[in-house]
Amino acid sequence: MPETCIYIARSSAIAARALAGEMMVMNSADSTFFTLNEVATTIFQAADGHTPLRDIVRDHVCEQFDVDPEQAQADAEQFVAELSGHGILLVSSQPLGSETP
Amino acid sequence: MSLMSEVGQKAFNLGVPLAVHMDVTYRCNERCVHCYLDHDDHGEMTTAEIKDVLDQLAEAGVFFITFSGGEVLLRRDFFEIVEYARRLMFNVKIKTNAVMIHEEEARRIRELGVDTIQISVYSHRPEVHDAITKLPHSFERTVKAIRFLREQGLRVTIANVLMTVNSSDHSGVQALAAELGVQYTLDPTITPMMDGDRSILSLNVDEAALREVFHDEGIAGNVAELCAPPLAPGEDDMDSLPCSAGHTACYVSPYGDVYPCVQFPLPSGNVRRTKFLDIWRHSPQLNEVRSIHLRDMPSCSQCVHGGTCTRCPGLAYLEGNMRGPSHQDCEKSYARTGVPSENLKRRKASSQMLQLVQIQGPHDAMNNGRVMEAGGPL
């Protein structure tokens, strides 16, 4: 069975800024506030809408952090699902356009 | 500690300016009786200059930016500025009187992902609001704009300034906010004008009116906690800092001047001449502000309110000494708790002393006082 590609992009409704390696993120729709750890920040920064999540994990997460690729992929999918639920990330099986305002 | 407080502490430890208040213009279409600004344009930053400052603020780590004025929408490039700020992923708040916001502007604000819009409403009675703004029909236009913004699902806060001319209207404005489905905030302090003119301070309400709002649960929240008698400051309190001004926050004027806060007009540099981060890190004025702890304040460190006072260092600066007490905040502490501050006690004693002098020789004492104040040749 072919592996499904997941594409992720940052929502246009969010504000974000790095603070000492961690990312502060706030959704203007409901003012929910998050801080992302270094690994999550790496995925968030690479969420350009046209790089598949598995490539982000392989080229950025596994490249920069000493993690098991399968475990990293599973964790990344869980993280993406969570942030998507809060409207921080957009997820699609097709490449996404830029969401900047 | 909340997540936001943790981030604030981290920014403080790292010396990161987390929040910046930027006035994009001092021009305004209203002429509010209590306003601290001069509304002439003395050379506002251009669109390109503001975009350059925004780039620098993003690089410095600023996350929250508040655009205010004057009336922000008098700048024809205002939406271009907000769009640029959002592209840089700032959390954007806007302060406005809203009279220029119609359906189209409300839609644009929503599309740009603005976090909150704070709008000034001074009374629920149109005639009182319009008399304060000196703009006919401003109440009607402002309320209409709030409805447009709410229709877009935007978060709005009504900001009400308490003064002698509207002191009985705060409940009415609060009810209006509830009807419109927006937040309500009350500011009981009229500040001196930025040029130091103190004439508008006569609009400040008296102690009885202050006491009333501090003891109103609908406004103050937990009255028992807010108005509890103060405990004398402990050793930990002596190292406490007055507020975030100059520590994790600062202000940029339409002319590029950097101050510790919009209410603290201590010139600390200008972004037209110096990079923002150089000002933030190396300005002697900002570093002086950062050096102030409660233990360095001769009067406040001895005051029973020292650990709980909401002393504004900007107001103290405008009263002549950023390390001194702010008389307006002393009055607020007294209105909250019924316990006078050291500063109020001293002022009372000094006023009694003056009365004694006047009884002994009113003309001589007053004349001597005037000559000394003027520093004249006599």
Chai-1 contact restraints between the chains, C-beta under 6 A:
chainA,res_idxA,chainB,res_idxB,connection_type,confidence,min_distance_angstrom,max_distance_angstrom,comment,restraint_id
A,S12,B,G113,contact,1.0,0.0,6.0,A-B,restraint_1
A,A13,B,G113,contact,1.0,0.0,6.0,A-B,restraint_2
A,A15,B,M89,contact,1.0,0.0,6.0,A-B,restraint_3
A,A15,B,F90,contact,1.0,0.0,6.0,A-B,restraint_4
A,A15,B,N91,contact,1.0,0.0,6.0,A-B,restraint_5
A,A16,B,M89,contact,1.0,0.0,6.0,A-B,restraint_6
A,R17,B,F63,contact,1.0,0.0,6.0,A-B,restraint_7
A,A20,B,L14,contact,1.0,0.0,6.0,A-B,restraint_8
A,M24,B,V7,contact,1.0,0.0,6.0,A-B,restraint_9
A,M24,B,F63,contact,1.0,0.0,6.0,A-B,restraint_10
A,M26,B,N91,contact,1.0,0.0,6.0,A-B,restraint_11
A,S28,B,G113,contact,1.0,0.0,6.0,A-B,restraint_12
A,S28,B,D115,contact,1.0,0.0,6.0,A-B,restraint_13
A,F33,B,L3,contact,1.0,0.0,6.0,A-B,restraint_14
A,F33,B,M4,contact,1.0,0.0,6.0,A-B,restraint_15
A,T100,B,R87,contact,1.0,0.0,6.0,A-B,restraint_16
A,P101,B,E83,contact,1.0,0.0,6.0,A-B,restraint_17
A,P101,B,R86,contact,1.0,0.0,6.0,A-B,restraint_18
A,P101,B,L112,contact,1.0,0.0,6.0,A-B,restraint_19
A,P101,B,G113,contact,1.0,0.0,6.0,A-B,restraint_20
